[in-house]
Amino acid sequence: MNPTTYPPALVRATLPTAVLACLEQDDLHGYGLALQLEKLGYGRLRGGSLYPALSKLEEAGYVTTTWTEGESGPARRQYRLTDAGARQLADERATLARLTSALGA
């Protein structure tokens, strides 16, 4: 395992939070999100883990999507953080901070 990548169980548990954090910075399409997550240490995510997480976040009202024209190809879905998503991200960050504190880090 690359030292900058997290264990698979941690990736699965924190992926929705990490997606929200990436979208806090900018609206992104799926491939852009995958690249940002890779930079954060999530490794190369496959569509089978990223897109179901995005779908659940959209169903919960934490992200919205729009179709944008591709520069050199077909239109693609662009994801945007909603106000509810920003509140959820803040709550999840607070929970992770409490957990980290409780573990004595």
PyRosetta script that sets phi, psi and omega in degrees:
from pyrosetta import init, pose_from_sequence

init()
pose = pose_from_sequence("MNPTTYPPALVRATLPTAVLACLEQDDLHGYGLALQLEKLGYGRLRGGSLYPALSKLEEAGYVTTTWTEGESGPARRQYRLTDAGARQLADERATLARLTSALGA")
pose.set_psi(1, 134.3)
pose.set_omega(1, 175.3)
pose.set_phi(2, -63.7)
pose.set_psi(2, 134.5)
pose.set_omega(2, -177.5)
pose.set_phi(3, -62.9)
pose.set_psi(3, -16.4)
pose.set_omega(3, 178.0)
pose.set_phi(4, -94.9)
pose.set_psi(4, 7.2)
pose.set_omega(4, 176.3)
pose.set_phi(5, -109.2)
pose.set_psi(5, 147.7)
pose.set_omega(5, -178.9)
pose.set_phi(6, -91.5)
pose.set_psi(6, 157.8)
pose.set_omega(6, 177.0)
pose.set_phi(7, -61.8)
pose.set_psi(7, 148.3)
pose.set_omega(7, -176.5)
pose.set_phi(8, -53.5)
pose.set_psi(8, -39.8)
pose.set_omega(8, -179.3)
pose.set_phi(9, -64.0)
pose.set_psi(9, -38.2)
pose.set_omega(9, 178.7)
pose.set_phi(10, -70.1)
pose.set_psi(10, -38.5)
pose.set_omega(10, 177.1)
pose.set_phi(11, -60.2)
pose.set_psi(11, -48.2)
pose.set_omega(11, -179.7)
pose.set_phi(12, -61.0)
pose.set_psi(12, -41.5)
pose.set_omega(12, -176.3)
pose.set_phi(13, -70.8)
pose.set_psi(13, -32.7)
pose.set_omega(13, -173.6)
pose.set_phi(14, -107.9)
pose.set_psi(14, 0.0)
pose.set_omega(14, -176.8)
pose.set_phi(15, -56.2)
pose.set_psi(15, -48.2)
pose.set_omega(15, 179.6)
pose.set_phi(16, -58.4)
pose.set_psi(16, -40.5)
pose.set_omega(16, 178.5)
pose.set_phi(17, -64.3)
pose.set_psi(17, -42.4)
pose.set_omega(17, 179.7)
pose.set_phi(18, -65.0)
pose.set_psi(18, -37.9)
pose.set_omega(18, 177.6)
pose.set_phi(19, -62.9)
pose.set_psi(19, -46.2)
pose.set_omega(19, 178.4)
pose.set_phi(20, -60.2)
pose.set_psi(20, -40.9)
pose.set_omega(20, 179.7)
pose.set_phi(21, -63.8)
pose.set_psi(21, -39.5)
pose.set_omega(21, 177.6)
pose.set_phi(22, -64.9)
pose.set_psi(22, -40.7)
pose.set_omega(22, -178.4)
pose.set_phi(23, -74.2)
pose.set_psi(23, -17.0)
pose.set_omega(23, 175.1)
pose.set_phi(24, -65.1)
pose.set_psi(24, -31.3)
pose.set_omega(24, -178.6)
pose.set_phi(25, -79.7)
pose.set_psi(25, -38.1)
pose.set_omega(25, -174.5)
pose.set_phi(26, -168.7)
pose.set_psi(26, 154.7)
pose.set_omega(26, 171.2)
pose.set_phi(27, -71.2)
pose.set_psi(27, 138.2)
pose.set_omega(27, -176.4)
pose.set_phi(28, -140.7)
pose.set_psi(28, 155.3)
pose.set_omega(28, 170.4)
pose.set_phi(29, -92.6)
pose.set_psi(29, 172.7)
pose.set_omega(29, -174.8)
pose.set_phi(30, -55.0)
pose.set_psi(30, -45.8)
pose.set_omega(30, -179.3)
pose.set_phi(31, -65.2)
pose.set_psi(31, -40.5)
pose.set_omega(31, 177.1)
pose.set_phi(32, -62.1)
pose.set_psi(32, -39.7)
pose.set_omega(32, 176.0)
pose.set_phi(33, -63.1)
pose.set_psi(33, -45.0)
pose.set_omega(33, 179.8)
pose.set_phi(34, -58.5)
pose.set_psi(34, -41.1)
pose.set_omega(34, 178.7)
pose.set_phi(35, -65.2)
pose.set_psi(35, -43.0)
pose.set_omega(35, 179.3)
pose.set_phi(36, -63.8)
pose.set_psi(36, -43.5)
pose.set_omega(36, -179.9)
pose.set_phi(37, -64.3)
pose.set_psi(37, -37.3)
pose.set_omega(37, 177.0)
pose.set_phi(38, -61.9)
pose.set_psi(38, -42.0)
pose.set_omega(38, 177.9)
pose.set_phi(39, -62.6)
pose.set_psi(39, -30.2)
pose.set_omega(39, -179.8)
pose.set_phi(40, -79.9)
pose.set_psi(40, -6.5)
pose.set_omega(40, 179.1)
pose.set_phi(41, 104.7)
pose.set_psi(41, 12.8)
pose.set_omega(41, -179.0)
pose.set_phi(42, -88.2)
pose.set_psi(42, 2.9)
pose.set_omega(42, 179.1)
pose.set_phi(43, 70.2)
pose.set_psi(43, -170.5)
pose.set_omega(43, 178.9)
pose.set_phi(44, -85.8)
pose.set_psi(44, 103.4)
pose.set_omega(44, 179.6)
pose.set_phi(45, -79.1)
pose.set_psi(45, 143.8)
pose.set_omega(45, 176.0)
pose.set_phi(46, -97.1)
pose.set_psi(46, 159.0)
pose.set_omega(46, 179.1)
pose.set_phi(47, -56.0)
pose.set_psi(47, -27.2)
pose.set_omega(47, -179.0)
pose.set_phi(48, -68.6)
pose.set_psi(48, -13.9)
pose.set_omega(48, 175.4)
pose.set_phi(49, -111.6)
pose.set_psi(49, -37.9)
pose.set_omega(49, -176.7)
pose.set_phi(50, -72.8)
pose.set_psi(50, -49.6)
pose.set_omega(50, -173.7)
pose.set_phi(51, -69.1)
pose.set_psi(51, -36.2)
pose.set_omega(51, 172.4)
pose.set_phi(52, -62.8)
pose.set_psi(52, -36.4)
pose.set_omega(52, 177.8)
pose.set_phi(53, -65.2)
pose.set_psi(53, -42.9)
pose.set_omega(53, 177.8)
pose.set_phi(54, -62.7)
pose.set_psi(54, -40.1)
pose.set_omega(54, 179.2)
pose.set_phi(55, -62.4)
pose.set_psi(55, -43.4)
pose.set_omega(55, 179.0)
pose.set_phi(56, -66.0)
pose.set_psi(56, -39.0)
pose.set_omega(56, 177.9)
pose.set_phi(57, -65.0)
pose.set_psi(57, -37.6)
pose.set_omega(57, 178.0)
pose.set_phi(58, -67.9)
pose.set_psi(58, -44.0)
pose.set_omega(58, 178.4)
pose.set_phi(59, -59.9)
pose.set_psi(59, -35.0)
pose.set_omega(59, -179.8)
pose.set_phi(60, -77.8)
pose.set_psi(60, -9.8)
pose.set_omega(60, -179.6)
pose.set_phi(61, 85.1)
pose.set_psi(61, 15.6)
pose.set_omega(61, -178.5)
pose.set_phi(62, -88.5)
pose.set_psi(62, -20.9)
pose.set_omega(62, 175.1)
pose.set_phi(63, -136.8)
pose.set_psi(63, 154.3)
pose.set_omega(63, 171.9)
pose.set_phi(64, -121.4)
pose.set_psi(64, 161.8)
pose.set_omega(64, 179.5)
pose.set_phi(65, -129.6)
pose.set_psi(65, 149.8)
pose.set_omega(65, 171.9)
pose.set_phi(66, -137.7)
pose.set_psi(66, 156.5)
pose.set_omega(66, 176.0)
pose.set_phi(67, -95.2)
pose.set_psi(67, 130.5)
pose.set_omega(67, 177.2)
pose.set_phi(68, -122.1)
pose.set_psi(68, 147.6)
pose.set_omega(68, 178.3)
pose.set_phi(69, -68.4)
pose.set_psi(69, 135.0)
pose.set_omega(69, 175.9)
pose.set_phi(70, -76.7)
pose.set_psi(70, 147.9)
pose.set_omega(70, 179.7)
pose.set_phi(71, -65.2)
pose.set_psi(71, -38.9)
pose.set_omega(71, -177.4)
pose.set_phi(72, -133.7)
pose.set_psi(72, 19.6)
pose.set_omega(72, -178.1)
pose.set_phi(73, -158.8)
pose.set_psi(73, -158.6)
pose.set_omega(73, -177.2)
pose.set_phi(74, -70.5)
pose.set_psi(74, 166.1)
pose.set_omega(74, 175.8)
pose.set_phi(75, -62.2)
pose.set_psi(75, 152.6)
pose.set_omega(75, 178.4)
pose.set_phi(76, -138.5)
pose.set_psi(76, 158.8)
pose.set_omega(76, -178.9)
pose.set_phi(77, -77.4)
pose.set_psi(77, 131.2)
pose.set_omega(77, 177.3)
pose.set_phi(78, -109.8)
pose.set_psi(78, 131.0)
pose.set_omega(78, -177.8)
pose.set_phi(79, -103.4)
pose.set_psi(79, 140.5)
pose.set_omega(79, -179.2)
pose.set_phi(80, -134.7)
pose.set_psi(80, 137.7)
pose.set_omega(80, 177.0)
pose.set_phi(81, -72.1)
pose.set_psi(81, 134.5)
pose.set_omega(81, 175.8)
pose.set_phi(82, -93.5)
pose.set_psi(82, 172.0)
pose.set_omega(82, 175.3)
pose.set_phi(83, -60.6)
pose.set_psi(83, -40.7)
pose.set_omega(83, 177.5)
pose.set_phi(84, -63.2)
pose.set_psi(84, -37.3)
pose.set_omega(84, 177.5)
pose.set_phi(85, -65.6)
pose.set_psi(85, -38.6)
pose.set_omega(85, 177.7)
pose.set_phi(86, -64.9)
pose.set_psi(86, -40.5)
pose.set_omega(86, 176.8)
pose.set_phi(87, -65.4)
pose.set_psi(87, -41.5)
pose.set_omega(87, 178.4)
pose.set_phi(88, -62.2)
pose.set_psi(88, -42.5)
pose.set_omega(88, 178.5)
pose.set_phi(89, -61.0)
pose.set_psi(89, -43.8)
pose.set_omega(89, 178.0)
pose.set_phi(90, -61.3)
pose.set_psi(90, -42.8)
pose.set_omega(90, 178.2)
pose.set_phi(91, -62.8)
pose.set_psi(91, -43.8)
pose.set_omega(91, -178.8)
pose.set_phi(92, -67.6)
pose.set_psi(92, -37.2)
pose.set_omega(92, 176.0)
pose.set_phi(93, -63.6)
pose.set_psi(93, -40.9)
pose.set_omega(93, 178.7)
pose.set_phi(94, -64.6)
pose.set_psi(94, -40.9)
pose.set_omega(94, 178.2)
pose.set_phi(95, -63.5)
pose.set_psi(95, -44.7)
pose.set_omega(95, 179.0)
pose.set_phi(96, -64.4)
pose.set_psi(96, -36.1)
pose.set_omega(96, 177.6)
pose.set_phi(97, -65.3)
pose.set_psi(97, -41.5)
pose.set_omega(97, 177.1)
pose.set_phi(98, -63.3)
pose.set_psi(98, -42.6)
pose.set_omega(98, 179.5)
pose.set_phi(99, -62.1)
pose.set_psi(99, -47.0)
pose.set_omega(99, 179.7)
pose.set_phi(100, -59.7)
pose.set_psi(100, -42.8)
pose.set_omega(100, 179.2)
pose.set_phi(101, -64.3)
pose.set_psi(101, -43.2)
pose.set_omega(101, -179.4)
pose.set_phi(102, -64.6)
pose.set_psi(102, -29.5)
pose.set_omega(102, 178.9)
pose.set_phi(103, -83.1)
pose.set_psi(103, -3.3)
pose.set_omega(103, 175.2)
pose.set_phi(104, 80.5)
pose.set_psi(104, 24.7)
pose.set_omega(104, -179.6)
pose.set_phi(105, -80.3)
pose.dump_pdb("model.pdb")
